[in-house]
C-alpha cells in the first residue's frame, strides 16, 4: 500500500453526479467510509439525472484506448445491477434489448456495416439484417429501412436512479453529503487538506476528488493549470409516461432501440423510464441549460424517419443538460499533476454513465493503495501536463 494512503482517510468528492457517487460507493467497498460528497444543487441534478442512460462507448470519440476499457465497465455495471438493489432497495432499471443501427441510403447503409465490422473485429457479436428481418425484430420500423446492424451489447439504465442508489449505498457505510459550492482548497499547495465552500465552511479531507463534470474548469485556479473540459449542451425528448405502461411491460414501447445512421437520431427504450428520443450535441452554448425549439427541429424528423408511430403529440417531456466534453475525446481520470492527494475524474462526455463504475473503482483504488487495479493509462489525468506544455 502507498504509505500516504490510509484506510481511515477522509475523502472529499466535489460533484454529486454519477461519477462522484460511483466513487463514493467504490470507496465504501474498500473500507473508506469517511467520505463527503459536495454538491452545489442536488444529487444527479445535471447530466447524470437527464441522461438517456445507455451504456455504450460508441457515442463519443471511439478512441481505441478508451474502447478497450468498455468491457470492464460493463462487467461492473452488471454487478451493480445485482448488488445495489439488495443494499438500497432501488431498482435502477438495468436492461438489455436489441439495438438496430438502421440504414436508409448509401451513407447510413455503409455506416451501419462499418459499425458491424468494427464490433466483430473487437470480438463482439453483431449481425446484418435486411429491412424485413429488422422489422421482425421491431415492428415499429419504417418500410424505408434498407438494412440494419443488430447487436445486443449495450444495456440501458435509469441514470438518475442509479446515481441515487450508488450514493445511498455509500451512505449506509457512513458517507455524507454537503450541499454547497466549492470555491477552492485550503492547506498546503501540493497537498491540500480541505475544500473551501462559498459559505466559509471547510470540508476537511486527506484526499480530494474533483468530479465536477462540465464545471471542472472552475478548479483551474485551484490547481494552477487548465483542465481542458468544455460544456456541450444536449437535449432529449421523451414519450410515454411509465404510468401509461402498466400491465404489459412492453405495451407502448418499441422492442428494440432504433438508430438512424444516415442523419442521426435514436429511439431508445428503457425498462422503467420514458422512451427517449434523441439527441442533440450543441457546442458553444456555454452553460445554457434551457430547453429549446432546436431540439424539436433536430430530433423529430430524424426519429420519424425510423417509424410512423411518433408525432409531436407523442412527446410528453423535454430536458436539456450539459456534458463534459474533453479536448482530446477522452476523460481525465487519476491523480492530478503536481498534487499529492488530489484526483480528477472528469471529461467523460456523453459516456459518463457507461464509464462511471470503472472510474469510481480506479479512483478508489488510487486513494486506498496508490495504484489502480485496472490499467487507466489511456485516460490518465497525468496527460494534463501535455496540454499545459502546448
C-alpha positions as CSV (number, residue, x, y, z in Angstrom):
1,X,0.0,0.0,0.0
2,X,1.2,3.5,-0.7
3,X,2.4,4.9,2.6
4,X,0.5,8.1,2.0
5,X,-2.8,6.2,1.8
6,X,-4.7,5.2,4.9
7,X,-7.8,3.1,5.3
8,X,-9.2,5.8,7.6
9,X,-8.6,8.6,5.0
10,X,-11.1,11.3,4.9
11,X,-12.2,11.9,1.3
12,X,-14.0,14.9,-0.1
13,X,-15.6,14.5,-3.5
14,X,-16.6,17.6,-5.3
15,X,-19.6,16.8,-7.5
16,X,-22.7,14.8,-6.8
17,X,-23.2,13.3,-10.3
18,X,-22.8,9.7,-11.3
19,X,-19.0,9.9,-11.3
20,X,-18.8,11.4,-7.8
21,X,-21.4,9.0,-6.4
22,X,-19.8,5.9,-8.0
23,X,-16.5,7.0,-6.5
24,X,-18.2,7.3,-3.0
25,X,-19.6,3.8,-3.4
26,X,-16.4,2.3,-4.5
27,X,-14.5,3.9,-1.6
28,X,-17.0,2.4,0.8
29,X,-16.3,-1.0,-0.8
30,X,-12.6,-0.7,0.0
31,X,-13.3,0.3,3.6
32,X,-13.1,4.1,3.3
33,X,-16.3,5.4,4.9
34,X,-15.4,8.9,5.9
35,X,-16.5,10.4,2.6
36,X,-18.2,13.7,2.0
37,X,-19.9,14.3,-1.4
38,X,-20.1,18.1,-2.0
39,X,-22.9,19.2,-4.5
40,X,-24.0,22.7,-5.2
41,X,-27.5,21.9,-6.3
42,X,-28.9,18.4,-5.7
43,X,-27.7,14.9,-6.4
44,X,-27.9,14.0,-10.1
45,X,-29.1,17.5,-10.9
46,X,-27.0,17.6,-14.1
47,X,-26.4,15.2,-17.0
48,X,-26.5,12.2,-14.6
49,X,-30.2,12.9,-14.0
50,X,-31.1,13.7,-17.6
51,X,-29.0,11.1,-19.5
52,X,-30.5,8.7,-22.0
53,X,-29.0,6.0,-19.8
54,X,-27.5,3.8,-22.5
55,X,-24.3,2.0,-21.5
56,X,-22.4,2.5,-24.7
57,X,-18.9,3.7,-25.6
58,X,-19.9,4.4,-29.2
59,X,-21.2,7.9,-28.9
60,X,-18.0,9.9,-28.2
61,X,-14.5,9.8,-29.6
62,X,-14.3,6.0,-30.2
63,X,-10.7,6.2,-29.1
64,X,-9.1,2.7,-29.1
65,X,-7.6,3.2,-25.6
66,X,-11.0,4.2,-24.2
67,X,-12.9,1.4,-26.0
68,X,-10.5,-1.1,-24.5
69,X,-11.9,-0.2,-21.1
70,X,-15.5,-0.7,-22.1
71,X,-15.9,-4.4,-21.3
72,X,-14.5,-3.9,-17.7
73,X,-17.0,-1.1,-17.0
74,X,-19.9,-3.1,-18.4
75,X,-19.0,-6.0,-16.2
76,X,-19.0,-3.7,-13.2
77,X,-22.5,-2.4,-14.3
78,X,-23.8,-6.0,-14.4
79,X,-22.5,-6.5,-10.8
80,X,-24.1,-3.3,-9.7
81,X,-27.4,-4.4,-11.2
82,X,-27.3,-7.4,-8.8
83,X,-25.8,-5.8,-5.6
84,X,-27.2,-2.3,-5.4
85,X,-30.9,-3.2,-5.2
86,X,-30.0,-5.6,-2.3
87,X,-28.4,-2.8,-0.4
88,X,-30.7,0.2,-1.3
89,X,-34.0,-1.4,-2.4
90,X,-33.8,0.8,-5.6
91,X,-34.3,-0.9,-9.0
92,X,-32.3,1.3,-11.4
93,X,-33.8,-0.3,-14.5
94,X,-30.8,-2.2,-15.8
95,X,-32.0,-3.9,-19.0
96,X,-30.6,-5.3,-22.3
97,X,-32.6,-5.1,-25.6
98,X,-31.6,-5.4,-29.2
99,X,-30.1,-2.3,-30.8
100,X,-30.7,-1.7,-34.5
101,X,-28.4,0.7,-36.4
102,X,-30.5,1.4,-39.4
103,X,-29.5,2.5,-42.9
104,X,-31.9,4.1,-45.4
105,X,-29.5,5.2,-48.2
106,X,-25.8,4.6,-49.0
107,X,-24.3,6.8,-46.2
108,X,-26.3,5.1,-43.4
109,X,-26.0,1.7,-45.0
110,X,-22.2,2.0,-45.2
111,X,-22.0,3.4,-41.6
112,X,-24.1,0.6,-40.3
113,X,-22.0,-2.1,-42.0
114,X,-18.8,-0.4,-40.8
115,X,-20.1,-0.4,-37.3
116,X,-20.8,-4.1,-37.6
117,X,-17.3,-4.8,-38.9
118,X,-15.7,-2.8,-36.1
119,X,-17.6,-4.7,-33.4
120,X,-16.8,-8.1,-35.0
121,X,-13.1,-7.1,-35.1
122,X,-13.4,-6.4,-31.4
123,X,-14.8,-9.9,-30.8
124,X,-18.3,-8.7,-30.1
125,X,-21.5,-10.2,-31.6
126,X,-23.1,-8.3,-34.4
127,X,-25.1,-9.3,-37.4
128,X,-26.5,-7.8,-40.6
129,X,-30.3,-7.8,-41.1
130,X,-32.3,-6.9,-44.2
131,X,-35.0,-4.4,-43.8
132,X,-37.7,-7.1,-43.5
133,X,-35.6,-9.0,-40.9
134,X,-35.1,-5.9,-38.9
135,X,-38.8,-5.3,-38.9
136,X,-39.3,-8.8,-37.4
137,X,-37.1,-7.7,-34.5
138,X,-39.0,-4.4,-34.1
139,X,-42.4,-3.8,-35.8
140,X,-42.1,-0.1,-35.2
141,X,-39.5,0.2,-38.0
142,X,-40.4,2.0,-41.2
143,X,-40.6,0.1,-44.5
144,X,-37.9,2.6,-45.7
145,X,-35.2,1.0,-43.7
146,X,-33.0,-0.9,-46.1
147,X,-30.9,-2.8,-43.6
148,X,-29.6,-2.7,-40.0
149,X,-26.7,-3.8,-37.9
150,X,-28.2,-5.7,-34.9
151,X,-26.4,-6.0,-31.6
152,X,-27.3,-6.8,-28.0
153,X,-24.3,-5.4,-26.2
154,X,-25.5,-2.1,-24.8
155,X,-27.7,-2.2,-21.7
156,X,-29.8,0.7,-20.5
157,X,-30.4,2.1,-17.0
158,X,-32.3,5.0,-15.4
159,X,-29.2,7.1,-14.7
160,X,-30.8,9.2,-12.0
161,X,-32.0,6.2,-10.1
162,X,-28.5,4.6,-10.5
163,X,-26.8,7.7,-9.2
164,X,-29.1,7.9,-6.2
165,X,-28.7,4.2,-5.5
166,X,-24.9,4.5,-5.6
167,X,-25.0,7.4,-3.1
168,X,-27.5,5.7,-0.8
169,X,-25.3,2.5,-0.7
170,X,-22.3,4.7,0.2
171,X,-24.3,6.4,2.9
172,X,-25.1,3.0,4.5
173,X,-21.4,2.7,5.1
174,X,-21.0,6.3,6.5
175,X,-20.7,8.6,3.5
176,X,-22.3,12.1,3.9
177,X,-23.5,14.8,1.5
178,X,-22.9,18.5,1.8
179,X,-24.9,21.0,-0.2
180,X,-22.8,24.0,-1.1
181,X,-20.5,25.5,-3.7
182,X,-16.8,24.6,-3.6
183,X,-14.6,27.6,-4.1
184,X,-11.1,26.3,-3.6
185,X,-8.6,24.2,-1.5
186,X,-7.1,25.0,1.9
187,X,-3.8,23.9,3.3
188,X,-0.5,23.3,1.6
189,X,-0.5,23.8,-2.2
190,X,1.0,20.4,-3.1
191,X,-1.2,18.5,-0.6
192,X,-4.4,20.5,0.4
193,X,-6.2,19.3,3.5
194,X,-9.7,20.5,2.8
195,X,-12.2,22.1,0.4
196,X,-13.5,25.6,1.0
197,X,-17.2,26.3,0.4
198,X,-18.7,29.6,-0.5
199,X,-20.4,30.0,2.9
200,X,-16.9,29.9,4.6
201,X,-17.1,26.3,5.9
202,X,-14.3,23.8,5.2
203,X,-14.7,20.1,4.5
204,X,-11.5,18.6,5.9
205,X,-10.0,15.8,3.8
206,X,-6.9,13.8,3.4
207,X,-7.8,13.2,-0.3
208,X,-9.9,15.3,-2.7
209,X,-11.6,14.1,-5.8
210,X,-12.8,16.6,-8.5
211,X,-15.8,15.1,-10.2
212,X,-17.3,18.3,-11.4
213,X,-18.4,17.3,-14.9
214,X,-18.7,20.3,-17.2
215,X,-17.9,22.7,-14.3
216,X,-14.4,21.2,-13.9
217,X,-12.9,24.4,-15.3
218,X,-13.8,26.1,-12.0
219,X,-11.0,24.2,-10.4
220,X,-8.4,25.6,-12.8
221,X,-7.4,28.4,-10.4
222,X,-7.2,25.9,-7.5
223,X,-4.8,23.7,-9.4
224,X,-2.8,26.3,-11.2
225,X,-3.3,24.8,-14.6
226,X,-6.2,24.2,-17.0
227,X,-8.3,21.1,-17.3
228,X,-9.5,21.2,-20.9
229,X,-13.1,20.2,-20.5
230,X,-15.9,22.3,-22.0
231,X,-19.7,22.0,-21.6
232,X,-21.6,20.6,-24.5
233,X,-25.4,21.0,-24.4
234,X,-27.6,18.0,-25.1
235,X,-31.4,17.9,-25.3
236,X,-33.7,14.9,-25.2
237,X,-37.4,14.4,-25.9
238,X,-39.4,11.7,-24.2
239,X,-42.6,9.8,-25.0
240,X,-44.9,7.5,-23.0
241,X,-45.0,8.0,-19.2
242,X,-44.4,4.9,-17.1
243,X,-47.9,5.2,-15.7
244,X,-49.2,4.7,-19.2
245,X,-47.4,1.4,-19.5
246,X,-48.9,-0.5,-16.6
247,X,-49.7,-4.1,-17.2
248,X,-47.8,-5.4,-20.2
249,X,-44.2,-4.2,-19.7
250,X,-43.7,-3.7,-23.4
251,X,-47.1,-2.0,-24.0
252,X,-46.5,1.2,-25.9
253,X,-42.7,0.7,-26.2
254,X,-40.6,-0.4,-29.1
255,X,-39.0,-3.8,-28.6
256,X,-35.6,-2.5,-29.7
257,X,-33.5,0.7,-29.8
258,X,-33.5,2.2,-33.3
259,X,-30.8,4.5,-34.6
260,X,-31.0,6.5,-37.8
261,X,-27.4,6.1,-39.2
262,X,-28.0,8.4,-42.2
263,X,-28.8,11.5,-40.2
264,X,-28.5,10.7,-36.5
265,X,-31.5,10.4,-34.2
266,X,-32.3,7.5,-31.9
267,X,-35.4,6.0,-30.2
268,X,-34.2,4.4,-27.0
269,X,-36.4,2.1,-25.0
270,X,-35.9,1.7,-21.2
271,X,-37.5,-0.7,-18.8
272,X,-38.6,1.7,-16.1
273,X,-38.5,5.1,-17.7
274,X,-39.8,7.0,-20.6
275,X,-38.8,6.1,-24.1
276,X,-36.1,8.6,-25.2
277,X,-35.9,10.4,-28.5
278,X,-32.5,12.0,-29.0
279,X,-30.2,13.6,-29.1
280,X,-28.6,17.0,-29.8
281,X,-25.0,17.8,-29.5
282,X,-24.8,21.6,-29.2
283,X,-21.3,23.2,-28.9
284,X,-20.5,26.8,-28.0
285,X,-23.7,27.2,-25.9
286,X,-21.7,27.8,-22.7
287,X,-23.6,26.8,-19.6
288,X,-27.1,27.3,-21.1
289,X,-29.4,24.5,-19.8
290,X,-32.7,25.8,-21.1
291,X,-34.7,23.6,-23.4
292,X,-35.1,25.0,-26.9
293,X,-37.1,24.6,-30.1
294,X,-33.9,23.4,-31.8
295,X,-34.4,20.0,-30.1
296,X,-37.7,19.6,-31.8
297,X,-36.4,20.7,-35.2
298,X,-33.4,18.4,-35.0
299,X,-34.7,15.3,-33.3
300,X,-38.3,14.8,-34.5
301,X,-37.6,14.5,-38.3
302,X,-34.8,12.0,-37.7
303,X,-36.8,9.7,-35.4
304,X,-39.9,10.0,-37.6
305,X,-37.9,8.6,-40.5
306,X,-37.4,5.4,-38.4
307,X,-41.1,5.0,-37.6
308,X,-44.6,6.4,-38.3
309,X,-45.6,5.9,-34.6
310,X,-44.1,9.2,-33.4
311,X,-45.8,12.6,-33.7
312,X,-45.3,15.8,-31.9
313,X,-48.2,14.8,-29.6
314,X,-46.4,11.7,-28.6
315,X,-43.8,13.7,-26.8
316,X,-44.5,14.1,-23.1
317,X,-41.3,15.6,-21.8
318,X,-38.2,17.6,-22.8
319,X,-34.9,18.1,-21.0
320,X,-31.6,19.8,-21.5
321,X,-28.3,19.1,-19.8
322,X,-24.5,19.7,-20.2
323,X,-22.0,17.1,-21.0
324,X,-18.3,17.5,-20.0
325,X,-16.5,17.4,-23.4
326,X,-12.7,16.8,-23.2
327,X,-10.3,18.4,-25.6
328,X,-8.9,15.1,-26.9
329,X,-12.1,13.0,-26.6
330,X,-11.1,11.0,-23.5
331,X,-11.8,11.6,-19.9
332,X,-9.2,12.6,-17.3
333,X,-9.0,10.1,-14.6
334,X,-6.3,9.8,-11.9
335,X,-4.0,11.8,-9.7
336,X,-3.8,15.5,-10.6
337,X,-0.3,16.5,-11.7
338,X,1.7,18.2,-9.0
339,X,-0.7,17.4,-6.3
340,X,-0.1,14.6,-3.8
341,X,-3.6,13.9,-2.8
342,X,-5.9,15.5,-5.4
343,X,-7.6,13.2,-8.0
344,X,-9.5,14.2,-11.2
345,X,-12.5,12.3,-12.6
346,X,-14.0,14.3,-15.4
347,X,-14.4,14.7,-19.1
348,X,-16.5,11.6,-19.8
349,X,-18.5,13.5,-22.5
350,X,-21.7,11.5,-23.3
351,X,-20.3,8.3,-21.8
352,X,-20.2,9.2,-18.1
353,X,-22.9,6.7,-17.1
354,X,-21.1,4.0,-19.1
355,X,-17.7,4.5,-17.5
356,X,-18.8,5.6,-14.0
357,X,-18.2,2.2,-12.3
358,X,-14.7,1.8,-13.8
359,X,-13.9,5.4,-13.0
360,X,-15.1,5.1,-9.4
361,X,-13.2,1.9,-8.9
362,X,-10.0,3.3,-10.4
363,X,-10.1,6.4,-8.1
364,X,-10.9,4.4,-5.0
365,X,-8.0,2.1,-5.8
366,X,-5.7,5.1,-6.1
367,X,-6.9,6.6,-2.9
368,X,-6.7,3.4,-1.0
369,X,-3.5,1.9,-2.4
370,X,-1.8,4.3,-4.7
371,X,-2.4,2.1,-7.7
372,X,-5.4,1.2,-9.9
373,X,-6.3,-2.4,-10.4
374,X,-7.3,-1.5,-14.0
375,X,-4.8,0.0,-16.4
376,X,-6.1,3.5,-17.0
377,X,-3.1,4.7,-18.9
378,X,-5.3,5.7,-21.9
379,X,-7.3,8.1,-19.7
380,X,-4.7,9.0,-17.0
381,X,-5.1,12.6,-15.8
382,X,-1.3,12.8,-15.9
383,X,-1.5,13.7,-19.6
384,X,-2.8,17.2,-18.4
385,X,0.9,18.1,-18.3
386,X,1.0,17.6,-22.1
387,X,-1.8,20.1,-22.6
388,X,0.0,22.5,-20.3
389,X,3.1,22.4,-22.4
390,X,1.1,23.1,-25.5
